[in-house]
Amino acid sequence: MNHDPQLTLPGVIEPEQTTRIEFTIPHEPVAWPRAGHRIVWPNGAATMIGRRLMRKTFVSTYAPEGPIRTFKAAAQHSAKAAHWGEPLAGPLKLTALFIFPRHAGKFWKTKFMPRYLKMTKPDLDNCVKALKDALTSIVYVDDAQVAVINAEAWHASGYEEPHVFVEIETLPQG
């Protein structure tokens, strides 16, 4: 008689079914840009402080555009193709493999060209920020749901194209 003692113990919860989403973003990885700041003088407005005429100035903060916009579009397109349901709820594990272009000086005609670790800019954490932001409201409701992150940055092997491999898995709540 096969009897599993764990099933009869009080308080034992059966494991929840995990959801796993995997997809590849066919785009060169991009880091989340630093916020820019500029001083603004609106319409030459001026004010009097004591006997001095002072302009009303303020600092405006903005997020630079550019490559981040195309990366986000590619990431969202790939995520929608892999996950067409409602955004996932609960804690999540994000695994990301960022493959950057190989340096021109690292191409050889006869030698094997394996991947090698990327230890230069852009920083890995900024790449993860860009990825997490792009997947918000498509794969998950809020990027704060990502409780576990496993990320690696490599330079491409041989003639491999730059891309990002993404795996998102639900975690048990507890």
MOHUDA-V153382 format. One line per field, one symbol per residue. psi: psi as a letter, one per 20 degrees, with the letter a starting at -180 (. if undefined). burial: + if it has 9 or more other ideal C-beta (glycine too) atoms within 8 Angstrom, else -. A space follows every 10 residues. Layout:
psi: ???
burial: ???
This chain:
psi: popohhhipq jppqpqpqpp pprpomqpqq qpqqpqqqpp nokkqqqpoc jqopqoqrpp pqpqachhgh ggggghghgh hhojaqqqqa qqppppooor qqqhijpqhi qpnrqqqpkr qqqhhhghgg gghhipjghr gqiihohppo qqpqqqqdkp qqrppppppq qqp.
burial: ---------- ---------- +-+-+-++++ ++-------- +--------- ----++---- ---+---+-+ ++-+++-+++ --+----+-- ++++++++++ -+---+---- --+-+--+-- ---+-+++++ ++++++-+++ --+-++-++- ++++++---+ -+++++++++ +---
